[in-house]
Amino acid sequence: MVVVLDRVEAEDLAAYRSLLRDMPQGGLACGFICGLRELRGWPGYDLVALSRDTKGYYGDLLALLPPLGREDELTCVQVGAANLYHAACHTLLFGELEPQELRGLYKSAFFLLRMDHALRTGEYVPTRKELLEKLRGARRQVLLDEAGTGGALQRAEYEERLGRLIGLCGEILQKGPETCR
């Protein structure tokens, strides 16, 4: 859910949290909430996926957003790759072989790979399943690796997966998102 209010105060968040608690399956809700002025000052690179993933049911999110362009998409991929690279390196150095650590990294990897694919092909793919059908090579392997994060891994497999994440992000950072094939 994307919720944009005229302004957001602590009382608004408490009311929203209470509403979610009372909803069936409210614990599954996730999304984005902010005030209108904050939204207008939000970095464009962070709004790119939000604008593509949001379907309006009440109001028009796109009318509230600043104009977004290719530079925002490029920055989205660069920032995503840099953040994931850093997180994967940190996890490899200090992680505890916990499946939830990898799940968080692979969630970020999905968002990165989806925007990277859109930049390289012009096609924005909304789901993991559809994206998996489109990807090849190291990108596909990273998305396949995500499927096996539910159980315990041996140290070697854990390090191998993190190495693939680091390698992919490093390639994107070195070559630039549009040139990596």
Residue, then its C-alpha position, 0 to 999 in steps of 0.5 A: m500500500v502507498v499512503v500519501l497524506d497531507r502530512v504525517e505525524a506520530e498520531d497518524l502512524a499509530a492510527y495506521r498501525s492500529l488499522l492494520r492490526d484490526m485487518p484480516q492479514g494486516g500483518l502481511a501489509c507493507g508499503f510506503i507512507c509519507g506526507l505530500r511535501e516529503l514525497r515531492g522532495w523524495p529522490g527520484y531514483d527511489l520513486v522509479a520502482l514505486s511509480r511502476d509498482t503502484k496501481g491506483y485504487y483511490g487517487d493518482l500517485l503519478a500526479l503527485l510525483p515529480p517528473l522521473g526519467r532515465e537518469d533516475e533509473l540509472t541512479c536507482v540501479q547504481v544505488g541499488a548495486a552499491n547498497l547490495y554490494h556493501a550489505a553482501c560484503h558485510t554479511l560475508l564478513f560478519g554474518e551468522l549463516e542465518p537464512q533471514e540474512l540471505r532473504g533480505l539480500y535477495k529481496s534487494a537483489f530482485f528489485l535491483l535485477r528488475m530495474d537493471h532488466a528494464l534499463r537494458t531491455g526497456e521492459y519492466v517485469p513485475t514478478r520474480k517468475e516473469l523476471l526469471e524467464k527473462l534473465r540469463g547467466a549470472r543474473r538468472q543464477v542470483l535469482l535462482d539462488e533466492a529459492g534456496t534461502g529457506g533452510a540452513l546452508q553450509r558455510a561454503e554454499y553461503e559464501e558462494r551465494l554471497g560471492r555471486l551477489i558481490g560479483l554481480c553488483g561489482e560488475i554493474l558498478q564497474k561497467g554501469p547498469e546499461t552496459c552489463r550484458 
